[in-house]
Amino acid sequence: ATSVLAQGFGEVDYQDGLLDITIGMAKTRMQAITALTSLFTSALVNSPTSREDILCLRGSRVKITTDSPRHAVVDGEIIGTTPVEIECIPQGLTVLTPMVKDPGWWGL
């Protein structure tokens, strides 16, 4: 699962070993609301957003610094304040799920 608002590229590839970085640069509350709506819509249709006030980057490591401390959000969770450095460790997470039998049509 990923944060819907972090899908600026439209579709997230959780196996590529890269971080998907979405930076909002709205100057007003109305611009922020419009940008969030655009991100939500792009996530619903698996299509990248094309707004000038949303920057989307990919990389294996990111360091974020700001003039004054700002909240740092990872996968929808506030993890602290800037500065922050994040690195993706390919295949660094093992996910275990229960076996599920095919529920058929709509689980009926």
C-alpha positions as CSV (number, residue, x, y, z in Angstrom):
1,A,0.0,0.0,0.0
2,T,1.2,3.5,-0.7
3,S,-0.1,7.0,0.1
4,V,-2.5,8.1,-2.6
5,L,-1.1,11.6,-2.5
6,A,2.5,10.5,-3.1
7,Q,1.8,9.1,-6.6
8,G,2.8,12.1,-8.7
9,F,4.1,9.7,-11.4
10,G,0.7,8.1,-11.6
11,E,1.8,4.5,-10.9
12,V,4.2,3.3,-8.3
13,D,6.6,0.5,-9.0
14,Y,7.4,-0.9,-5.6
15,Q,10.1,-3.3,-7.0
16,D,12.3,-0.8,-8.9
17,G,14.5,0.0,-5.9
18,L,13.8,3.7,-6.3
19,L,12.1,6.3,-4.1
20,D,9.2,8.2,-5.8
21,I,9.5,11.8,-4.5
22,T,6.6,14.2,-4.8
23,I,7.3,17.8,-3.9
24,G,4.4,20.3,-3.7
25,M,5.3,24.0,-4.2
26,A,2.0,25.7,-3.7
27,K,2.2,29.3,-2.5
28,T,-1.4,29.6,-1.3
29,R,-3.9,27.3,0.4
30,M,-6.1,27.3,-2.7
31,Q,-3.1,26.2,-4.8
32,A,-2.3,23.5,-2.2
33,I,-5.9,22.2,-2.3
34,T,-5.9,22.2,-6.1
35,A,-2.6,20.4,-6.2
36,L,-3.8,17.7,-3.7
37,T,-6.9,17.2,-5.8
38,S,-4.7,16.7,-8.9
39,L,-2.5,14.2,-7.1
40,F,-5.6,12.3,-5.9
41,T,-7.0,12.2,-9.4
42,S,-3.8,11.1,-10.9
43,A,-3.5,8.2,-8.4
44,L,-7.1,7.1,-9.2
45,V,-6.5,6.9,-13.0
46,N,-2.8,5.8,-12.7
47,S,-1.7,8.8,-14.8
48,P,1.1,11.2,-13.9
49,T,0.2,14.7,-12.8
50,S,1.3,17.6,-15.0
51,R,1.1,20.6,-12.7
52,E,3.9,23.1,-12.6
53,D,3.7,23.4,-8.8
54,I,4.2,19.6,-8.3
55,L,7.7,18.2,-8.8
56,C,8.1,14.4,-9.2
57,L,11.5,12.8,-9.0
58,R,12.9,9.3,-8.6
59,G,16.2,8.2,-7.0
60,S,17.8,5.7,-4.7
61,R,18.7,8.4,-2.1
62,V,17.4,11.8,-1.2
63,K,18.5,14.5,1.2
64,I,16.1,17.3,2.0
65,T,17.1,20.5,3.6
66,T,15.1,23.7,4.2
67,D,15.8,27.2,5.5
68,S,13.6,26.5,8.5
69,P,12.5,23.1,9.9
70,R,9.6,21.6,7.9
71,H,7.6,18.4,8.5
72,A,9.0,15.4,6.6
73,V,6.4,13.0,5.4
74,V,7.1,9.5,4.2
75,D,4.3,7.3,2.8
76,G,1.7,9.5,4.4
77,E,3.4,9.6,7.9
78,I,5.2,12.5,9.5
79,I,8.7,11.1,10.4
80,G,10.2,14.3,11.8
81,T,11.5,17.6,10.5
82,T,14.1,18.6,8.0
83,P,16.9,18.1,7.4
84,V,16.3,14.5,6.5
85,E,18.2,11.9,4.4
86,I,16.4,8.8,3.1
87,E,17.9,5.9,1.2
88,C,16.1,3.0,-0.5
89,I,17.6,-0.4,0.2
90,P,16.6,-2.7,-2.7
91,Q,14.9,-5.9,-1.5
92,G,15.4,-4.6,2.1
93,L,11.8,-5.4,3.1
94,T,10.2,-8.8,3.3
95,V,6.4,-8.9,3.3
96,L,4.6,-11.9,4.5
97,T,0.9,-12.4,3.7
98,P,-1.5,-15.2,4.4
99,M,-2.4,-17.6,1.5
100,V,-5.8,-16.7,0.1
101,K,-7.9,-19.1,-2.0
102,D,-9.4,-17.6,-5.1
103,P,-12.7,-16.1,-3.8
104,G,-14.3,-16.4,-7.2
105,W,-16.5,-13.7,-8.6
106,W,-16.8,-10.9,-6.0
107,G,-16.0,-13.4,-3.2
108,L,-19.4,-15.1,-3.6
